[in-house]
Amino acid sequence: MIKKNSQASVSEIEIPQLNFVVCIENQLYKNYLTKALKTFSSYNVLFIDKTTIANAVAENSNVILILQSDDAEYQLIEIASKLKRVFSNEIKIIFLSLDYILEPEISAVVDKFLQFPLLAEDLVDAAIQIVSPNNKVLLIDDSKLVHTTIVGDLDKAGFQVFQAFDGEEGFNKASEVHPGVIICDIEMPKMNGYETCKAIRENKDLVGTHIIMSSTLGSAADQKKGFEVGVDEYITKPVDIPELIERISKVFSKASSGRENIILLDKGTRSIKDMKISLTKQGFNVRETDSIKSAIKSLNRLSGDLVISEIEPKDGSIIDLFHELSFLDKSKAPDILVIVEADGRSDARMAINAGAAGVITKPFTMDALLAQVERSLADRRSRKEKEQLGRYVSKASMRMAIEKAILDNDDKQARADRKSASVFFSDIANFTDRCERYNAKEIVEQINLLFEVMTRVIMKNHGDIDKFIGDACMAFWLDEASISSSDAVLKSILEMQEQIEVMNSEHPILSQDPILVRMGANKGEVILCDIGAADARVDLTIIGDCVNVAARLESASKQYGLTNLISEETVKGNEKKYLCRIVDKVRVKGKIEPLICYELLSVSGSASKKQLELKNLFEMGFRDYQNGEFRTGLAKFQQSKKLELDLNSDINPSSVYIDRCQYLINNPPKDWDGIWSLTEK
């Protein structure tokens, strides 16, 4: 049965323009809302499923997102939390649930929690309330001059202003109207400002109200006394009106700002209440737990960024907490701040040794707590951003960007250094045909799966991914004191081929239609440089002849029916470690000097008997071919063809040379130098 709330009807309120994005999984309720919301013709309503939430929010400004799930509520809450962090107050979220017990845990994440189901009118009422938030300001001051000076400007700034002229009237008015901000004087009749603020703080309905104490009493002792009774800010008279308006505006803008999720793990002391109030006012989503068990349970349901814990929680020690956290999914693991006694140096050392992000020593002020929280979360954000950046930017780019930021004064000056490097290119064979066999989503999934496999290998072997270009990948290794770039690229090619084979065999589609990847590699001098527009975007990349040759080798590999083709420079120095067979001595398009290229077969110690025989026979045939002895070369190539690793392919190096030898026997060259010119790029 749909419930009706006892709030003002929509018709009684000035209705703003609302953009609803609705994600409802319950089909009956979705059908009801689809019809009911049509009656509100001034609203834009978009129904979506949870897979398209992010796109829908990104494409529609000032959204009210309505979420409901029958069996994946915590997944939706996680999505809501991430959206809040990205879009902040640009998005308002209403969460519907049958389970009222969820409200305390998720009310810090969403703007409104409502029991489901309810009438469309009540849903719209709730939306109007959250887009027109509490902007009530209560001024408590016995001076009529102060009221005359301040109230008009606050009203013009868009605040709904209430007035009281003594402490007792102020407390009663606060209890009645529930303002978001209270401005309170100290010296007043009936109840002074300290007594008034203390009474307000003891009222559970006003515990989150922001209090600004304003007085001519500006000594440190006066201010300290104000903060002791729960004041949030202290300003001395005469008040600077624009500054006051700015302070009040900041308070209202903090609501539902989508900041990090914090868990307070405490046995229920008074200090945890004060911590929750202070952290919530800064826009953090705060949850309370009283034991390690309940904290882990909460983290399993809804991720947390930071846990603030006593050194000895109710059901164990801080060591027990870290032990339990080690079983969490890495994406859900929070940082830990530990509260210790002033004389607890050994406890502090133990907490840091266990992995705590920091230690808070008792007694502490709320300002000190907030400073430590902000510092810890800033470090966490920096770490996460660096991890994310690593997925999109090469290690060399990051290294040089940091170097440039630290050492260079001229940010617009392009960077260009000559380096020795090994360059790698890859491409998917017959990719155009594959695109015709699958839809867009399937193609993208296949490419991403392949790149995930390749990226793991490249990163493991200390390579830099320069770029992905459609189905192609470009990577490089710089020669460094501890790393041989050619050894690293050869090792990576073999590992990638092995992992791609595993990927194909384990995937339900690719096992029937495997992806074939062609690879090329070259070693030489490159220019590591900034390319782009200095005022907009700059990419750190490598350019030069070495890069072009690597790309040509990858492209040429298909002419021999091979999955890799590498240059002589890449093979040099690695002859004992890797088994390679010479493939050709060619003159590639655009180059005068001939290029000797090889196929990488295996690590030498792992070479099969068949591979060794193939290399031996083929290279004997190649020597005959180079020397112009085409008939004897033809005989050897006919034997080596039987050993080619991919017998099902129409093209392989032996078959290429059989065709060449037969052509050259019938058309003897006048001046034979053993070099074949490739006409294709």
C-alpha positions in Angstrom: 0.0 0.0 0.0 1.4 3.4 -0.9 1.8 5.7 2.0 0.8 9.4 2.2 3.0 11.8 4.2 1.5 14.6 6.2 3.5 17.3 4.6 2.3 20.4 2.6 1.0 19.5 -0.8 2.9 20.5 -3.9 0.2 22.9 -4.9 0.8 25.0 -1.7 4.5 25.5 -2.6 6.2 27.6 -5.3 7.3 24.7 -7.6 10.9 25.0 -9.0 11.9 23.3 -12.3 12.9 19.7 -11.4 14.8 17.2 -13.5 14.1 13.7 -12.2 16.3 10.7 -13.1 14.5 7.6 -11.8 16.1 4.2 -11.2 13.4 1.9 -9.8 13.8 -1.8 -9.9 10.4 -2.8 -8.5 8.4 -3.1 -11.7 4.9 -2.5 -10.2 6.1 0.7 -8.5 7.9 1.8 -11.7 4.8 1.4 -13.7 2.9 3.5 -11.2 5.5 6.3 -11.2 5.7 6.3 -15.0 2.0 7.2 -15.2 1.8 9.3 -12.0 4.8 11.6 -12.7 3.3 12.4 -16.2 0.7 14.6 -14.4 3.5 17.0 -13.3 4.0 18.4 -16.8 6.5 21.0 -15.7 9.1 18.4 -14.7 11.5 16.4 -16.8 11.4 12.7 -15.9 13.9 10.1 -17.3 13.6 6.5 -16.3 16.8 4.5 -16.4 18.4 1.2 -15.1 21.4 1.2 -12.8 23.9 0.5 -15.6 23.2 4.0 -17.1 23.0 6.0 -13.9 26.4 7.7 -14.3 25.7 8.7 -18.0 22.2 10.0 -17.2 23.5 12.2 -14.3 26.4 13.5 -16.3 24.2 14.5 -19.3 21.5 16.2 -17.2 22.2 19.2 -14.9 20.7 19.8 -11.5 19.4 16.3 -11.2 17.1 14.7 -8.6 18.1 11.1 -8.6 15.6 8.6 -7.2 17.0 5.2 -6.4 15.3 1.9 -5.3 16.4 -1.7 -5.5 14.8 -4.9 -4.4 18.0 -6.9 -3.9 21.1 -4.6 -4.5 20.5 -1.7 -2.1 24.1 -1.4 -0.9 25.3 -1.4 -4.5 23.1 1.6 -5.2 24.3 3.3 -2.0 27.9 2.9 -3.2 26.9 4.5 -6.6 25.1 7.3 -4.8 28.2 8.0 -2.6 30.5 8.2 -5.6 28.1 10.4 -7.6 27.9 12.8 -4.6 31.7 13.0 -4.5 31.9 13.8 -8.2 28.9 16.1 -8.6 28.4 17.4 -5.0 25.4 19.7 -4.8 24.7 19.5 -8.5 22.8 16.3 -7.7 20.2 15.5 -5.1 19.5 11.9 -4.2 16.3 10.4 -2.8 16.7 6.7 -1.6 13.6 4.5 -1.3 13.6 1.4 0.8 11.3 -1.0 2.6 13.9 -1.4 5.3 13.7 1.6 7.7 16.8 0.2 9.6 18.9 1.4 6.7 18.2 5.0 7.4 20.8 5.8 10.0 23.6 4.2 7.9 22.8 5.9 4.6 21.2 9.2 5.6 24.7 10.7 5.6 25.2 9.6 1.9 21.9 10.7 0.4 19.8 13.8 0.7 16.6 12.1 1.7 15.7 8.6 2.8 12.0 7.6 2.4 10.1 4.4 3.2 8.9 2.7 0.0 6.3 2.7 -1.5 4.8 6.2 -1.3 2.7 8.5 -3.5 4.2 10.4 -6.4 3.0 13.6 -4.7 5.0 12.9 -1.6 8.0 12.0 -3.7 7.8 15.4 -5.4 7.2 17.2 -2.0 10.4 15.6 -0.8 12.3 16.7 -3.9 11.1 20.3 -3.5 12.3 20.3 0.1 15.8 19.2 -0.7 16.2 21.6 -3.7 15.0 24.4 -1.4 17.1 23.4 1.7 16.9 24.9 5.2 18.1 28.5 4.9 16.8 29.6 8.3 18.9 31.9 10.3 18.1 32.8 14.0 19.6 36.0 15.4 19.7 36.0 19.2 20.8 39.5 20.5 19.3 41.9 23.0 20.5 44.9 20.9 17.8 46.3 18.6 20.5 48.1 16.7 22.2 44.8 15.9 18.9 43.5 14.5 18.4 46.6 12.5 21.9 46.4 11.1 22.0 42.7 10.2 18.5 41.4 9.4 17.9 43.4 6.2 21.2 42.3 4.6 20.6 38.6 5.6 17.1 38.8 4.1 18.4 40.3 0.9 21.0 37.5 0.7 18.1 35.0 0.5 18.1 33.7 4.1 14.9 33.3 6.1 15.6 35.3 9.3 14.1 34.7 12.7 14.7 37.0 15.7 15.0 36.7 19.5 16.0 39.4 22.0 17.1 37.4 25.0 18.6 34.0 25.6 15.5 32.3 26.8 13.4 33.5 23.9 16.3 32.5 21.6 16.3 28.9 22.9 12.5 28.6 22.6 12.6 30.0 19.1 15.4 27.6 18.0 13.4 24.7 19.4 10.4 25.9 17.4 11.8 26.7 13.9 15.0 24.5 13.8 17.3 27.0 12.1 20.4 25.9 10.1 22.5 28.7 11.6 22.2 30.6 14.9 24.0 33.9 15.5 24.2 34.4 19.3 25.4 37.3 21.5 26.9 36.6 25.0 25.7 39.4 27.3 21.9 39.0 27.3 19.1 39.0 29.9 17.4 35.8 31.3 20.0 33.4 29.8 23.4 34.6 28.6 25.0 33.4 25.4 27.0 30.6 27.0 23.9 29.2 28.8 21.8 29.5 25.6 24.4 27.7 23.4 24.8 25.0 26.0 21.0 24.4 26.2 20.8 24.3 22.4 23.6 21.7 22.2 21.8 19.6 24.8 18.6 19.5 22.6 18.8 16.4 20.4 16.8 18.2 17.7 19.3 21.0 17.5 22.5 19.1 17.9 23.6 19.7 14.3 22.8 23.4 14.2 25.7 25.7 13.4 26.3 28.3 16.0 28.2 31.6 15.4 28.9 33.4 18.6 29.1 37.2 18.1 30.2 39.5 20.9 32.3 42.5 21.9 34.0 40.2 24.3 36.9 39.0 22.2 39.5 37.8 24.6 41.0 34.3 24.3 39.3 33.3 27.5 35.9 34.4 26.2 36.4 32.6 23.0 37.6 29.4 24.7 34.5 29.4 26.9 32.3 29.7 23.8 33.9 26.8 22.1 33.6 24.7 25.3 29.8 25.1 25.2 29.7 24.0 21.6 30.1 27.1 19.5 31.3 26.5 15.9 32.6 29.9 15.1 33.4 33.1 17.0 33.4 36.6 15.6 33.9 39.9 17.4 31.7 42.9 17.0 31.3 45.1 15.1 30.4 42.4 12.5 31.5 42.7 8.9 28.2 42.0 7.1 29.7 40.6 3.8 32.0 38.3 5.8 29.1 37.1 8.0 27.0 36.3 4.9 29.9 34.4 3.3 30.3 32.3 6.5 26.6 31.5 6.6 26.5 30.6 2.9 29.4 28.2 3.4 27.5 26.4 6.2 24.5 25.8 4.0 26.6 24.7 1.0 28.3 22.0 3.1 25.1 19.9 3.4 25.3 16.8 1.3 28.5 17.8 -0.3 29.5 14.2 -1.0 32.7 14.1 1.0 34.4 11.0 2.2 32.9 8.2 4.3 34.2 8.1 7.9 33.5 5.4 10.5 33.8 6.3 14.2 34.7 3.1 16.2 34.1 4.0 19.8 32.5 2.5 22.9 30.0 5.3 23.0 31.8 8.1 24.8 30.7 11.7 24.8 33.6 12.6 22.6 32.3 10.5 19.7 29.1 12.6 19.6 31.2 15.8 19.4 33.4 14.2 16.7 30.4 13.2 14.6 28.9 16.7 14.8 32.2 18.4 13.8 32.9 15.9 11.0 29.3 16.1 9.7 29.4 19.9 9.6 32.5 19.6 7.3 30.4 17.6 4.9 31.7 14.1 5.7 29.4 11.1 5.7 29.8 9.8 9.2 28.8 6.4 10.6 29.1 5.2 14.2 30.0 1.6 15.3 30.8 0.3 18.8 32.8 -2.8 17.9 35.3 -4.2 15.4 32.7 -6.7 14.3 30.1 -4.1 13.5 32.7 -1.9 11.8 33.7 -4.7 9.5 30.1 -5.6 8.8 29.4 -1.9 7.9 32.5 -1.8 5.6 31.4 -5.0 3.8 28.1 -3.3 3.0 29.3 0.2 2.3 32.9 1.3 1.7 34.6 3.7 4.0 37.6 6.0 3.4 38.7 6.5 7.0 38.1 4.7 10.4 38.8 6.7 13.6 39.3 4.2 16.4 40.3 4.0 20.0 43.4 2.0 20.6 41.4 -0.7 22.4 37.9 -1.1 20.8 35.2 -3.0 22.8 35.9 -6.4 21.3 39.7 -6.4 20.8 42.7 -4.3 20.1 43.9 -2.1 17.3 45.9 -5.1 16.0 42.7 -7.1 15.8 41.1 -4.4 13.8 44.0 -4.4 11.2 43.8 -8.2 11.1 40.1 -8.1 10.2 40.6 -5.3 7.7 43.2 -7.5 5.9 40.3 -9.8 4.7 38.4 -6.9 3.1 38.4 -6.4 -0.6 41.2 -4.0 -1.3 38.8 -1.4 -2.8 36.9 -1.3 0.5 39.9 -1.0 2.8 40.0 2.3 4.6 42.8 4.3 6.2 43.0 4.2 10.0 43.5 7.0 12.6 44.0 5.8 16.1 43.2 7.7 19.3 45.7 7.2 22.2 46.3 8.7 25.6 48.8 11.4 26.1 51.2 9.1 27.8 50.6 6.2 25.4 53.8 6.5 23.3 54.1 2.7 23.0 50.5 2.5 21.9 51.2 5.2 19.2 54.3 3.3 18.0 52.3 0.0 17.9 49.5 1.7 15.9 51.9 3.2 13.3 53.8 -0.1 13.0 50.4 -1.9 12.3 49.7 0.5 9.4 47.8 3.4 10.9 47.7 6.6 8.8 48.2 8.7 11.9 47.7 9.0 15.6 45.5 11.5 17.6 46.6 12.1 21.1 44.2 12.9 24.0 43.1 15.4 24.9 42.5 17.0 21.5 40.4 19.8 20.2 37.9 19.4 17.3 40.1 21.7 15.2 43.1 19.3 15.8 40.9 16.3 14.9 39.7 17.9 11.7 43.2 18.9 10.7 44.4 15.3 11.1 41.4 14.0 9.2 41.9 16.4 6.3 45.6 15.6 6.2 45.0 11.8 6.1 42.3 12.0 3.5 44.4 14.4 1.3 47.2 11.7 1.4 44.6 9.0 0.5 43.2 11.1 -2.4 46.7 11.7 -3.6 47.5 8.0 -3.5 44.3 7.1 -5.3 44.8 9.8 -7.9 48.3 8.5 -8.6 47.0 5.0 -9.0 44.4 6.2 -11.4 46.9 8.4 -13.3 49.1 5.4 -13.7 46.4 3.7 -15.8 46.3 6.6 -18.2 49.8 8.1 -18.2 53.1 6.3 -18.8 55.7 6.0 -16.1 58.1 8.1 -18.1 55.5 10.8 -18.5 54.8 10.9 -14.8 58.5 10.9 -14.0 59.3 13.8 -16.4 56.2 15.7 -15.4 57.3 15.6 -11.8 60.9 16.5 -12.8 59.7 19.4 -14.8 57.4 20.7 -12.1 60.2 20.6 -9.6 63.2 21.7 -11.7 61.9 23.8 -14.6 60.9 27.4 -14.3 59.4 27.7 -17.8 56.3 25.4 -17.9 55.8 26.1 -21.7 59.3 25.0 -22.7 59.1 21.7 -24.6 61.2 18.9 -23.3 63.3 16.8 -25.7 65.9 14.2 -24.8 67.7 11.6 -26.8 67.4 8.2 -25.3 68.3 4.6 -26.1 65.1 2.6 -26.1 63.3 -0.5 -27.3 60.0 0.2 -29.0 57.0 -2.2 -29.3 54.0 -2.1 -31.5 51.0 -4.5 -31.6 47.9 -4.8 -33.7 45.0 -7.3 -33.9 45.0 -9.3 -37.1 41.9 -9.1 -39.3 40.4 -6.6 -37.0 38.0 -5.1 -39.6 36.5 -8.6 -40.2 36.1 -9.1 -36.4 34.2 -5.8 -36.1 31.7 -7.0 -38.7 31.1 -10.2 -36.7 30.3 -8.6 -33.3 28.4 -5.6 -32.0 30.1 -2.5 -30.6 29.9 -3.5 -27.0 31.4 -7.0 -27.7 34.2 -5.5 -29.7 35.1 -3.0 -26.9 35.0 -5.8 -24.3 37.3 -8.0 -26.4 39.8 -5.1 -26.9 39.8 -4.1 -23.3 40.3 -7.8 -22.2 43.3 -8.0 -24.5 44.8 -4.8 -23.4 44.3 -5.7 -19.8 46.4 -8.9 -20.4 49.1 -7.0 -22.4 49.3 -4.1 -19.9 49.9 -6.5 -17.0 52.9 -8.0 -18.8 54.3 -4.6 -19.9 54.0 -3.1 -16.5 55.4 -6.2 -14.8 58.5 -5.9 -17.0 58.9 -2.2 -16.2 57.7 -0.9 -19.6 55.8 2.3 -20.4 52.6 2.2 -22.4 52.8 5.2 -24.7 49.3 5.0 -26.2 46.5 2.8 -27.3 45.3 3.6 -30.9 42.1 1.7 -31.6 43.1 -2.0 -31.5 46.9 -1.1 -31.6 49.3 -0.6 -28.7 52.6 1.3 -28.5 55.0 0.7 -25.6 58.6 1.4 -24.9 61.4 0.5 -22.6 64.2 3.0 -21.8 67.8 1.7 -21.4 68.7 2.2 -17.8 71.5 1.1 -15.5 69.5 -1.8 -14.1 67.4 -2.7 -17.1 68.3 -3.9 -20.6 65.4 -2.6 -22.8 65.9 -5.3 -25.4 65.8 -8.1 -22.9 62.7 -6.6 -21.4 60.8 -6.3 -24.7 61.8 -9.8 -25.8 60.6 -11.2 -22.5 57.4 -9.3 -22.7 56.6 -10.5 -26.3 56.9 -14.1 -25.2 54.9 -13.6 -22.0 52.2 -11.7 -23.9 51.9 -14.5 -26.5 51.5 -17.0 -23.8 48.9 -15.0 -21.8 46.9 -14.2 -25.0 46.7 -17.9 -25.7 45.4 -18.5 -22.2 42.9 -15.7 -22.6 41.6 -17.1 -25.8 41.3 -20.6 -24.4 39.4 -19.5 -21.3 37.0 -17.0 -22.9 33.6 -18.5 -24.1 33.7 -16.5 -27.4 37.4 -16.2 -28.0 37.9 -20.0 -27.5 35.9 -20.4 -30.8 37.2 -17.2 -32.5 40.6 -16.4 -31.0 42.3 -13.1 -31.2 45.5 -13.1 -33.2 47.9 -10.3 -32.3 50.9 -9.3 -34.4 53.9 -7.6 -32.7 56.9 -5.7 -33.9 60.0 -4.5 -31.9 63.1 -2.4 -32.6 65.9 -0.9 -30.5 67.7 2.4 -31.2 67.9 6.1 -30.4 64.6 7.9 -29.8 63.7 11.4 -28.9 61.7 11.5 -25.7 59.7 14.7 -25.9 56.6 16.8 -25.2 54.2 16.9 -28.1 51.1 19.1 -28.1 49.9 22.6 -27.3 51.7 24.0 -24.3 48.6 26.0 -23.2 46.2 23.1 -23.4 47.5 19.5 -23.4 50.9 18.0 -23.8 51.7 14.3 -24.3 55.1 12.9 -23.4 56.0 10.5 -26.2 58.9 9.1 -28.3 59.6 9.9 -31.9 62.2 9.1 -34.4 63.4 6.5 -37.0 63.5 3.7 -34.4 59.8 4.2 -33.7 58.9 4.1 -37.3 60.9 0.9 -37.9 59.1 -0.8 -35.0 55.8 0.1 -36.5 56.9 -1.2 -40.0 58.1 -4.5 -38.5 54.7 -5.1 -36.8 53.0 -4.3 -40.1 55.4 -6.5 -42.2 54.9 -9.5 -39.9 51.7 -10.4 -41.7 53.5 -10.8 -45.0 55.4 -13.7 -43.4 52.4 -15.1 -41.5 54.1 -14.4 -38.2 52.9 -13.0 -34.9 56.1 -11.2 -34.2 59.0 -9.6 -36.2 61.9 -8.0 -34.4 65.0 -6.1 -35.6 68.6 -7.2 -35.5 69.4 -4.4 -33.0 66.8 -5.9 -30.6 68.4 -9.4 -30.9 71.9 -8.2 -30.3 73.3 -9.2 -27.0 70.4 -11.6 -26.3 71.4 -14.4 -28.7 72.2 -16.9 -25.9 69.1 -16.1 -23.8 66.5 -16.2 -26.6 66.0 -18.5 -29.6 65.4 -16.4 -32.7 65.5 -17.3 -36.4 66.5 -14.9 -39.1 63.5 -14.1 -41.3 64.7 -11.6 -44.0 67.0 -8.9 -45.0 64.8 -6.2 -46.4 64.6 -2.7 -47.6 61.5 -1.2 -46.1 59.6 1.6 -47.8 61.2 5.0 -47.1 64.6 3.6 -46.0 67.8 3.0 -48.0 69.7 0.9 -45.5 68.6 -2.8 -45.4 67.1 -4.1 -42.2 67.7 -7.6 -40.9 64.7 -9.0 -39.1 64.0 -12.1 -36.9 61.2 -14.1 -35.4 61.4 -14.6 -31.7 60.7 -18.3 -31.0 61.3 -18.9 -27.3 63.6 -18.6 -24.4 66.7 -20.7 -25.3 66.4 -23.1 -22.4 62.7 -23.8 -23.2 63.1 -24.3 -27.0 61.5 -27.5 -28.3 63.3 -29.9 -30.6 60.9 -28.9 -33.4 61.8 -25.2 -33.0 65.6 -26.0 -33.0 65.2 -28.1 -36.2 63.1 -25.4 -37.8 65.7 -22.7 -37.1 68.5 -24.8 -38.4 66.9 -25.9 -41.7 65.3 -22.5 -42.4 68.6 -20.5 -41.8 70.5 -23.0 -44.0 68.0 -22.3 -46.7 68.2 -18.6 -46.1 72.1 -18.7 -46.5 71.7 -20.4 -49.9 69.0 -17.9 -50.9 71.3 -15.0 -49.9 74.1 -16.5 -51.9 71.9 -16.8 -55.0 71.7 -20.6 -54.8 68.0 -20.7 -55.2 67.5 -24.4 -56.1 69.4 -25.7 -53.0 67.6 -23.1 -50.9 64.2 -24.2 -52.3 64.9 -27.8 -51.2 65.7 -26.7 -47.7 62.6 -24.4 -47.5 60.4 -27.3 -48.6 61.7 -29.3 -45.7 61.4 -26.5 -43.2 57.8 -25.9 -44.2 56.9 -29.2 -42.6 58.2 -27.8 -39.3 56.4 -24.4 -39.4 54.6 -23.9 -36.1 51.3 -22.9 -37.7 50.7 -25.5 -40.4 47.1 -24.4 -40.9 48.2 -21.0 -42.1 48.4 -20.3 -45.8 51.4 -18.1 -45.2 54.5 -18.8 -43.3 58.2 -17.8 -43.8 59.0 -21.1 -45.5 56.2 -20.8 -48.0 57.2 -17.2 -48.7 60.7 -18.3 -49.6 59.5 -21.3 -51.7 57.5 -18.8 -53.8 60.5 -16.4 -54.0 63.0 -19.1 -55.0 60.6 -20.4 -57.7 60.2 -16.9 -59.0 64.0 -16.2 -59.0 64.8 -19.5 -60.6 62.5 -18.6 -63.5 63.5 -15.0 -63.5 67.3 -14.9 -62.5 68.3 -11.5 -61.2 71.2 -9.7 -62.8 72.7 -8.1 -59.7 71.6 -10.1 -56.6 72.5 -8.7 -53.2 70.1 -10.8 -51.1 67.9 -7.9 -50.2 64.2 -8.0 -50.8 62.2 -4.7 -51.1 59.0 -4.5 -49.2 56.4 -2.5 -51.2 53.9 -2.3 -48.3 54.1 -0.3 -45.1 
